[in-house]
Amino acid sequence: MRLTFDLEWRMTALTLLLLPLLVSLGLWQLDREAEKRDLAARFAERQARPATDLAGLDPDRDDLAYLPVELRGQFVPGQYLLQDNRIQRGQFGYEIIGLFRLAGGAGYALVNRGWIAGDAARRTLPEVTQPPGVVDLRGQVYIPPDPPYLLAEQAVPADNWPSVIQALETGPLVPALERRLDAPVFPHAVRLDANQPGALSIDWQVVNLSPQTHRGYAVQWFTMAAVLLLFFVFRSSNLWDVLRHRARRES
């Protein structure tokens, strides 16, 4: 028995539409896997470096992400930002970004002190105390791999303290703070290490999904593409009859 094809236009159109989409989604997940592996490797390499004094750090360096830094100064009492919608272990809360005045008149830094639980009904804001006096801190510069997209009115903090923000890594935020403070502000947040003065609940994630998770998603997309292709072949040909005929001949 010879293999023959009889293409049905609806099944053919569906396959031509979905098959490239499924394959492209699988390839995209493989690209994301490679990005996450590169990010994890860069994190490990930067963490192995000795800490750099933040006050003398060039903010335009291209190797700042996850760079260990030290800073000396004091938290400005009552002046901090609350980054909204931060979930930790399934609980709603905020990340507290303290305004930190650097010693020697070097301006200000934005120190992310970690997570604190919040009121899910949003009736009240959490009260946050800050360590008094001059302190020495250690942390890492944080630059997000995927900067958030916000509307203009969401990117600039309100004039009051404390101020709720949707994302810390936005272009208009630092200039707005510099105008309010009349002083320079280091443009990237410093994520505080655990056990540092003022540290809250620290659970920094280098990547939100592991490279293995992206690989698993890629396998799922490729499997769906293979199943679709097999279904198309069996639906559009007599392959099943050919296989059964050969099986009878060999038995």
N, C-alpha and C positions, 0 to 999 in steps of 0.2 A: 504494500500500500504506500502510495506517494503522499508526501506532506503537501497540503494545499492551503491557501489563505483565501478568506472571504471577508474583507474588511467591512465592518459595520460603521457608518459614519459617526454615530453618536459615541460609541466606545472609542473610536480612533481620535475624535476631537478631545474627549475627556483625557485620554492618555497623553496626547500631545500637550495639553494644558498643564496637567498635574505632574508629569514625570520630571520635566526640567525644574519645576518649583521644588519638588521633594529633594532632588539631587543638590540644588543650590542651597537649600536649608542645611543639608548635611555638611556641605563644604564650608558654609558659614560657621557652623558649630566647630569644625576642625580649626578654622582660623581663630575662633575665640579660645579654643584650647591652647593654641600656640601663644596667644597673647597672655593668657593667665600664667603659663609656664615661664614666659619671659619676665612677667611682673614679679613672680615669686623669686626668680633668680636675682633680679635687680634688688629686691628687698633684702635678700640674704647678703648680697655683696655690700650694700650700703650699711647694713647693721654691723658689719665687721669693721667698719672704719671707726677711728677715734672720734669722739664728739667735738664739734666745732662751735666756737663762740658765736652765737646768733647775732650779737651786736655788730660784728665785723663781717658778716656774711653778705655776699653779693646776691641780691634777690633774683638776678637775671641768669645765674648759673644754670646750666642744663642738667645738672646731676643732683638737684635738690630733693627730689622725691625720696622720702624715707631716710634722709640723711640725719644721723644722730646729732643733736645740738645741745648746748648748755646755755642757760641764760640766767642772769642775775638782776633782781629788781624787786618790785612789789606789785601785788594785785591792787587795782584801784577799788576801794570799798564801794559796793553797791553797783558797780558798772560792769555788767556782763550781758552776754547774748544767750538766748535759749534757742537752739536749733530744733525745730519742730519735727514731729512725726518720727522719732527715733525709737525703734522697737528693740528690746533686749529680752531674750527668753520669753517672747510672746507678750510682754507688758509694754504699754505705751509710756513714753517719757520724752525727755529732752537731753540733748548734749549741751553742757554748760561751757561756753567760751568766755573765759575771763579776760578782761582788759588788763594787760600787764605792762607797767611802766618800767622800761629798761634802765638799769643804772647808768650813770654818766651822761644822761641827757640824750640817749641814742634813740629816743622815740618809744613806740609801743609795739607790743607783740600780742597776737590773739592766741591764747593758750586754751586748747580744748582739754578740759579737766575730766571728761568722761560723761557717763550717763547718770541721770537721776530720774526716778519715777515721777510721773505727772498725773494730773486729774484727767481721765479719759473724757469726761463731760466738758472739760475746758472752762469750768467755772472759776478756777483759781490757778495761779502759777506757783510752782514750788519756790520756797524760800531757801536761798543758798548763802551760806556763810563762806567767807574767804579768809585764808590764813593772813594774819596781820604781819606788818613789818617786812624787812628785806629777806628774801629767800633765794636760794639757789635751786634751779630746776634742771631737769634733764628730760628730753623728749625727742621727737622725730618730726621733721618737716613733712606735712601731708599735702600732696597735690593729687587731686582725684584723677584717675585714668579717663573718666568720662564726665566732663563738666556738666552740671545740671542746666536745663533750659527753664528759665523763669520769665514771666512777664516783668516789665520794668518796675511796676509798683510792688512786686514781690521781692525784688532784689535789693532794695534799699531799706535799712532798718528804720523804725520809728524814732522820734526824737527823745523818747523817754527811756529811762533805765529801770529795770532790765527790759530788753527789747526782744521780741520773738521774731526769728528769721526762718525762712524756708530752706535756705542753703547758705553755707558759709563761703563757698568758692564761686562767687559771682563778681563780675567786673565792677559794677557800680558800688559795691559794699565798702571796700577799703577807701576809695576816694571820699565817700560820704562820711566815713569815720574820721578821716584826716581833716576834713573841713570842720567837723564838730569839735575835734580835739586841738586843732591848729598845730598839729605835729605829725611827723611821718609815722606810718604804721607798716610793719613788715607784711608784705602782701599774701603770705601763705600761713595757714594755721600751723601751730605746733601741737602735736598730740602728746599729751603728758604720759610719761612712763608710769607704771604702777608703783605704789609706795612712795611717790613724790609728794611734797607738801601741796595740799589742795586737791589731790587726786580723788576722784569719786569712783564709780564703777567702771573699771577699765577692761574692755574686751575688744580691742581693735582687730578688725578683719582686713587682711591684705587683699583678699579677693572674696567676692560675695558667693561665687560658685567655684568649686575646685575644677582643675583641668580634667579630672576623671569624669566629672558630671557632664561637661561639654562633650567628651568623647562618647559617653553613653547616649546623649541626645543625638549625636551624629549617627550612631549605629541605628537608632530608632528611625531616623529619617531615611537612611539608605535601605533599611529593611522594608519600609513602606513602599519605597520606589521599586524594589525588587518584586514585592508582592503584586503591585500594580502592573508591572511589566509582564509577570507570569500570567496574571489574570487576562491581560490583553491578548497574549499569545494563545492561550487556551480558548478564549472567547472568539478569536478571529481566525482560527485554523482548526484542522482536524487532528491536531497533535495528540489529543487524548486517545482517539481511535487508533492512530498509528502505534502508540505505545502499547495499547492493549493487544493489537494484532501481533506485534513482535513478541509480547509476553506469551501469547498462546502458541506461537511457532516454536519458542524455546522451551516450552514446558512439555 
